[in-house]
Amino acid sequence: MGSQDSSLTPPLPSLPSSFPHHLPNSPSVESTLKKRMAVSPLWIGLSLLGVLQTQAETTPEIPAPDLSRVPLQDNFQQNQFQGKWYVVGVAGNAFTSEEQGRFKMYTTAYDLQKDNSYIVTSTILRDNLCDRFVRTFVQKDRPGQFTLGNLKSYGLQDYFIRVVKTDYNNYAVVYFKKTVNNVDYFKITLYGRRDNLQPELKKDFTNFVKSLGLTDENIVFPVKISKKNFKKNKRKS
Protein backbone atom coordinates (compact mmCIF):
# COMPACT_ATOMS: atom_id res chain seq x y z
CA MET A 1 0.00 0.00 0.00
CA GLY A 2 1.42 3.39 -0.94
CA SER A 3 2.27 6.17 1.45
CA GLN A 4 0.06 9.17 2.07
CA ASP A 5 2.52 11.76 0.72
CA SER A 6 0.26 14.73 0.03
CA SER A 7 2.71 15.95 -2.61
CA LEU A 8 1.71 12.94 -4.70
CA THR A 9 -2.02 13.47 -4.23
CA PRO A 10 -3.27 16.62 -5.99
CA PRO A 11 -5.87 18.63 -4.07
CA LEU A 12 -9.49 17.75 -4.64
CA PRO A 13 -11.15 19.78 -7.38
CA SER A 14 -12.91 22.92 -6.27
CA LEU A 15 -14.76 25.79 -7.87
CA PRO A 16 -14.08 29.50 -7.53
CA SER A 17 -15.36 31.09 -4.34
CA SER A 18 -18.27 32.46 -6.41
CA PHE A 19 -19.20 27.13 -3.32
CA PRO A 20 -27.02 9.76 3.74
CA HIS A 21 -28.83 8.08 1.95
CA HIS A 22 -25.90 6.10 0.87
CA LEU A 23 -26.90 2.78 2.35
CA PRO A 24 -30.33 1.92 0.96
CA ASN A 25 -32.01 -0.78 2.95
CA SER A 26 -32.48 -4.27 1.62
CA PRO A 27 -36.17 -5.21 1.61
CA SER A 28 -35.30 -8.33 3.61
CA VAL A 29 -34.03 -6.31 6.58
CA GLU A 30 -36.42 -3.37 6.41
CA SER A 31 -38.75 -4.40 9.25
CA THR A 32 -35.86 -5.15 11.60
CA LEU A 33 -34.20 -1.83 10.87
CA LYS A 34 -37.38 0.13 11.49
CA LYS A 35 -37.66 -1.37 14.97
CA ARG A 36 -34.04 -0.54 15.77
CA MET A 37 -34.29 2.97 14.43
CA ALA A 38 -36.97 3.80 16.97
CA VAL A 39 -34.57 3.34 19.88
CA SER A 40 -31.08 3.98 18.52
CA PRO A 41 -29.60 7.39 17.63
CA LEU A 42 -27.18 5.59 15.33
CA TRP A 43 -30.02 4.18 13.26
CA ILE A 44 -31.64 7.60 13.11
CA GLY A 45 -28.39 8.92 11.71
CA LEU A 46 -28.16 6.07 9.24
CA SER A 47 -31.67 6.75 8.01
CA LEU A 48 -30.31 10.05 6.75
CA LEU A 49 -27.69 8.10 4.85
CA GLY A 50 -30.41 6.16 3.08
CA VAL A 51 -30.61 2.98 5.07
CA LEU A 52 -34.30 3.69 5.38
CA GLN A 53 -36.58 5.91 3.37
CA THR A 54 -38.61 7.37 6.21
CA GLN A 55 -41.45 9.83 6.41
CA ALA A 56 -39.28 11.81 8.83
CA GLU A 57 -37.07 12.98 5.98
CA THR A 58 -37.78 16.62 5.24
CA THR A 59 -36.94 18.65 2.18
CA PRO A 60 -33.33 19.82 2.57
CA GLU A 61 -32.57 23.53 2.43
CA ILE A 62 -29.48 22.99 0.28
CA PRO A 63 -30.25 21.74 -3.25
CA ALA A 64 -28.22 19.05 -4.96
CA PRO A 65 -25.55 20.57 -7.21
CA ASP A 66 -25.63 20.29 -10.96
CA LEU A 67 -23.48 17.34 -12.00
CA SER A 68 -21.28 19.68 -14.04
CA ARG A 69 -19.90 20.80 -10.66
CA VAL A 70 -19.06 17.24 -9.60
CA PRO A 71 -15.89 15.96 -11.31
CA LEU A 72 -15.44 12.37 -12.46
CA GLN A 73 -12.16 10.57 -11.83
CA ASP A 74 -10.21 10.40 -15.09
CA ASN A 75 -9.46 6.94 -16.46
CA PHE A 76 -11.21 5.22 -13.57
CA GLN A 77 -9.68 1.82 -12.78
CA GLN A 78 -12.42 -0.53 -11.54
CA ASN A 79 -10.05 -3.24 -10.35
CA GLN A 80 -7.83 -0.90 -8.34
CA PHE A 81 -10.81 0.70 -6.62
CA GLN A 82 -12.23 -2.54 -5.24
CA GLY A 83 -11.48 -3.71 -1.72
CA LYS A 84 -12.18 -2.32 1.75
CA TRP A 85 -12.54 1.36 2.53
CA TYR A 86 -13.09 3.11 5.85
CA VAL A 87 -15.67 5.90 5.91
CA VAL A 88 -13.49 8.69 7.29
CA GLY A 89 -15.72 11.66 6.47
CA VAL A 90 -19.25 12.32 5.26
CA ALA A 91 -21.10 15.46 4.25
CA GLY A 92 -24.54 16.04 2.81
CA ASN A 93 -27.67 18.13 2.74
CA ALA A 94 -29.40 15.81 5.23
CA PHE A 95 -26.59 15.92 7.82
CA THR A 96 -26.39 18.16 10.87
CA SER A 97 -23.61 18.92 13.32
CA GLU A 98 -25.64 17.13 16.01
CA GLU A 99 -24.35 13.85 14.59
CA GLN A 100 -20.74 14.83 15.24
CA GLY A 101 -19.31 12.63 17.98
CA ARG A 102 -22.00 9.95 17.90
CA PHE A 103 -21.66 8.85 14.28
CA LYS A 104 -19.38 5.79 14.33
CA MET A 105 -16.94 4.92 11.59
CA TYR A 106 -17.86 1.95 9.41
CA THR A 107 -16.34 0.11 6.47
CA THR A 108 -17.51 -0.43 2.91
CA ALA A 109 -16.06 -3.12 0.63
CA TYR A 110 -16.36 -3.06 -3.16
CA ASP A 111 -16.20 -6.44 -4.93
CA LEU A 112 -15.84 -6.09 -8.71
CA GLN A 113 -17.99 -8.37 -10.87
CA LYS A 114 -17.46 -9.53 -14.47
CA ASP A 115 -20.02 -7.04 -15.77
CA ASN A 116 -18.10 -4.14 -14.13
CA SER A 117 -20.69 -3.77 -11.39
CA TYR A 118 -19.74 -3.93 -7.72
CA ILE A 119 -21.22 -5.95 -4.90
CA VAL A 120 -20.95 -3.38 -2.11
CA THR A 121 -20.98 -4.47 1.54
CA SER A 122 -21.06 -2.00 4.41
CA THR A 123 -20.21 -3.28 7.88
CA ILE A 124 -21.59 -1.22 10.73
CA LEU A 125 -20.93 -1.80 14.42
CA ARG A 126 -23.93 -1.62 16.73
CA ASP A 127 -24.07 -2.87 20.32
CA ASN A 128 -20.61 -4.38 19.79
CA LEU A 129 -21.97 -6.55 16.97
CA CYS A 130 -21.58 -6.09 13.23
CA ASP A 131 -24.48 -5.58 10.85
CA ARG A 132 -23.89 -5.90 7.13
CA PHE A 133 -25.77 -4.23 4.30
CA VAL A 134 -25.25 -5.57 0.79
CA ARG A 135 -26.31 -3.92 -2.46
CA THR A 136 -25.21 -3.77 -6.10
CA PHE A 137 -23.76 -0.73 -7.86
CA VAL A 138 -24.30 -1.05 -11.62
CA GLN A 139 -22.08 0.89 -14.01
CA LYS A 140 -23.95 3.80 -15.62
CA ASP A 141 -22.83 5.41 -18.89
CA ARG A 142 -19.14 5.82 -18.00
CA PRO A 143 -16.51 4.09 -15.82
CA GLY A 144 -16.67 5.54 -12.32
CA GLN A 145 -20.42 6.21 -12.46
CA PHE A 146 -23.03 3.85 -11.06
CA THR A 147 -26.66 3.42 -10.17
CA LEU A 148 -28.29 1.09 -7.67
CA GLY A 149 -29.27 -2.36 -8.84
CA ASN A 150 -32.95 -3.31 -8.42
CA LEU A 151 -33.73 0.34 -7.78
CA LYS A 152 -37.51 0.14 -7.47
CA SER A 153 -37.38 -2.41 -4.66
CA TYR A 154 -35.78 0.26 -2.46
CA GLY A 155 -38.56 2.77 -2.96
CA LEU A 156 -36.27 5.23 -4.77
CA GLN A 157 -36.86 7.17 -7.97
CA ASP A 158 -33.17 7.52 -8.73
CA TYR A 159 -29.80 6.71 -7.16
CA PHE A 160 -26.57 8.02 -8.65
CA ILE A 161 -22.96 7.44 -7.64
CA ARG A 162 -19.87 9.14 -9.06
CA VAL A 163 -16.24 8.59 -8.05
CA VAL A 164 -14.93 12.15 -7.84
CA LYS A 165 -11.28 11.47 -7.13
CA THR A 166 -9.09 8.65 -5.85
CA ASP A 167 -5.48 7.52 -5.76
CA TYR A 168 -6.71 3.94 -5.09
CA ASN A 169 -4.09 3.26 -2.39
CA ASN A 170 -4.97 5.88 0.21
CA TYR A 171 -8.18 7.84 -0.31
CA ALA A 172 -11.27 8.28 -2.44
CA VAL A 173 -14.04 10.86 -2.64
CA VAL A 174 -17.42 9.58 -3.86
CA TYR A 175 -20.60 11.53 -4.58
CA PHE A 176 -24.03 9.98 -3.95
CA LYS A 177 -27.47 11.35 -4.84
CA LYS A 178 -30.82 9.74 -4.22
CA THR A 179 -34.24 10.98 -5.28
CA VAL A 180 -37.23 10.21 -3.07
CA ASN A 181 -40.69 11.69 -3.68
CA ASN A 182 -39.16 14.12 -6.19
CA VAL A 183 -36.68 15.42 -3.59
CA ASP A 184 -32.91 15.12 -4.06
CA TYR A 185 -30.64 14.17 -1.17
CA PHE A 186 -26.91 14.23 -1.81
CA LYS A 187 -23.90 13.06 0.11
CA ILE A 188 -20.14 13.04 -0.37
CA THR A 189 -18.05 10.36 1.33
CA LEU A 190 -14.35 10.51 2.10
CA TYR A 191 -12.95 6.97 2.07
CA GLY A 192 -9.59 5.85 3.40
CA ARG A 193 -7.80 2.56 2.99
CA ARG A 194 -6.94 3.04 6.66
CA ASP A 195 -9.04 4.53 9.43
CA ASN A 196 -7.01 7.72 9.51
CA LEU A 197 -6.01 10.15 6.79
CA GLN A 198 -3.64 13.08 6.64
CA PRO A 199 -5.17 16.39 7.81
CA GLU A 200 -4.49 17.84 4.36
CA LEU A 201 -6.83 15.30 2.75
CA LYS A 202 -9.59 16.10 5.25
CA LYS A 203 -9.09 19.80 4.56
CA ASP A 204 -9.31 19.23 0.80
CA PHE A 205 -12.49 17.21 1.37
CA THR A 206 -13.99 20.00 3.48
CA ASN A 207 -13.15 22.63 0.86
CA PHE A 208 -14.65 20.52 -1.91
CA VAL A 209 -17.98 19.84 -0.18
CA LYS A 210 -18.26 23.52 0.68
CA SER A 211 -17.79 24.29 -3.01
CA LEU A 212 -21.00 22.32 -3.56
CA GLY A 213 -22.94 24.55 -1.19
CA LEU A 214 -22.55 22.67 2.09
CA THR A 215 -21.37 24.25 5.35
CA ASP A 216 -19.49 23.09 8.43
CA GLU A 217 -22.89 22.15 9.86
CA ASN A 218 -23.28 19.51 7.15
CA ILE A 219 -19.89 17.80 7.63
CA VAL A 220 -19.27 14.86 9.97
CA PHE A 221 -16.07 12.98 10.69
CA PRO A 222 -17.11 9.61 12.19
CA VAL A 223 -15.68 8.43 15.48
CA LYS A 224 -13.02 5.75 15.12
CA ILE A 225 -13.73 2.43 16.81
CA SER A 226 -11.53 -0.50 17.71
CA LYS A 227 -10.72 -2.70 14.73
CA LYS A 228 -10.95 -5.81 16.90
CA ASN A 229 -14.67 -5.13 17.34
CA PHE A 230 -15.17 -5.48 13.60
CA LYS A 231 -13.18 -8.69 13.47
CA LYS A 232 -14.52 -10.54 16.51
CA ASN A 233 -18.10 -9.49 17.09
CA LYS A 234 -20.12 -10.49 14.06
CA ARG A 235 -23.87 -10.58 14.23
CA LYS A 236 -25.34 -13.91 13.22
CA SER A 237 -27.39 -13.74 10.04
Secondary structure, DSSP 8 states (H G I E B T S, - for coil): -----GGGS-----------B-S---GGGHHHHHHHHTT-HHHHHHHHHTSS--TT----SS----GGGS---TT--HHHH-EEEEEEEEEETT--GGGTTT-B--EEEEEE-TTS-EEEEEEEEETTEEEEEEEEEEE-SSTTEEEETTGGGGT-SEEEEEEEEE-SSSEEEEEEEEEETTEEEEEEEEEESSS---HHHHHHHHHHHHHTT--GGGEE--B---HHHHHH-B---
